[in-house]
Amino acid sequence: MDFSTALVVIMGSMNIAEIGTLPIQIGAAMIAGVVYVGIGVDAFQKKLINIIRK
């Protein structure tokens, strides 16, 4: 089961009033994770390339 399927299963049993801003919070967390990992991987890759070139 992937993340989106698990999310639908978890949120599927909730009323609309109970969900509130949860989808927005999840979206913001996903964007933050992508940006954080993207910056981290980019920095690691640049450092690794510099080490290999020496």
SETORKE-627846 format. One record per residue (C-alpha): residue in one letter; x, y, z; residue number from 1. Coordinates in steps of 0.1 Angstrom, whole numbers, always signed. Example, Ala and Ser with C-alpha at 12.3 -4.5 7.8 and 13.67 -1.06 7.14 Angstrom:
@res: A px: +123 py: -45 pz: +78 n: 1
@res: S px: +137 py: -11 pz: +71 n: 2
REM end
This chain:
@res: M px: +0 py: +0 pz: +0 n: 1
@res: D px: +15 py: +33 pz: -10 n: 2
@res: F px: +12 py: +66 pz: +9 n: 3
@res: S px: -17 py: +80 pz: -11 n: 4
@res: T px: -38 py: +48 pz: -7 n: 5
@res: A px: -31 py: +48 pz: +30 n: 6
@res: L px: -41 py: +85 pz: +32 n: 7
@res: V px: -74 py: +78 pz: +14 n: 8
@res: V px: -81 py: +49 pz: +37 n: 9
@res: I px: -74 py: +70 pz: +68 n: 10
@res: M px: -93 py: +100 pz: +56 n: 11
@res: G px: -121 py: +80 pz: +40 n: 12
@res: S px: -138 py: +73 pz: +74 n: 13
@res: M px: -137 py: +110 pz: +85 n: 14
@res: N px: -166 py: +135 pz: +80 n: 15
@res: I px: -158 py: +165 pz: +60 n: 16
@res: A px: -161 py: +187 pz: +91 n: 17
@res: E px: -135 py: +166 pz: +109 n: 18
@res: I px: -110 py: +168 pz: +81 n: 19
@res: G px: -107 py: +206 pz: +83 n: 20
@res: T px: -72 py: +217 pz: +72 n: 21
@res: L px: -57 py: +183 pz: +72 n: 22
@res: P px: -53 py: +180 pz: +34 n: 23
@res: I px: -35 py: +214 pz: +34 n: 24
@res: Q px: -12 py: +204 pz: +63 n: 25
@res: I px: -4 py: +171 pz: +45 n: 26
@res: G px: +3 py: +190 pz: +12 n: 27
@res: A px: +26 py: +215 pz: +30 n: 28
@res: A px: +45 py: +187 pz: +47 n: 29
@res: M px: +49 py: +169 pz: +14 n: 30
@res: I px: +62 py: +200 pz: -3 n: 31
@res: A px: +86 py: +207 pz: +26 n: 32
@res: G px: +99 py: +172 pz: +24 n: 33
@res: V px: +105 py: +174 pz: -13 n: 34
@res: V px: +123 py: +207 pz: -10 n: 35
@res: Y px: +144 py: +194 pz: +20 n: 36
@res: V px: +154 py: +162 pz: +3 n: 37
@res: G px: +160 py: +180 pz: -30 n: 38
@res: I px: +184 py: +204 pz: -13 n: 39
@res: G px: +201 py: +177 pz: +7 n: 40
@res: V px: +206 py: +154 pz: -22 n: 41
@res: D px: +219 py: +182 pz: -44 n: 42
@res: A px: +245 py: +192 pz: -18 n: 43
@res: F px: +255 py: +156 pz: -12 n: 44
@res: Q px: +259 py: +150 pz: -50 n: 45
@res: K px: +280 py: +181 pz: -54 n: 46
@res: K px: +303 py: +171 pz: -25 n: 47
@res: L px: +306 py: +136 pz: -39 n: 48
@res: I px: +315 py: +148 pz: -73 n: 49
@res: N px: +342 py: +171 pz: -58 n: 50
@res: I px: +356 py: +141 pz: -39 n: 51
@res: I px: +356 py: +119 pz: -70 n: 52
@res: R px: +373 py: +145 pz: -92 n: 53
@res: K px: +403 py: +149 pz: -68 n: 54
REM end
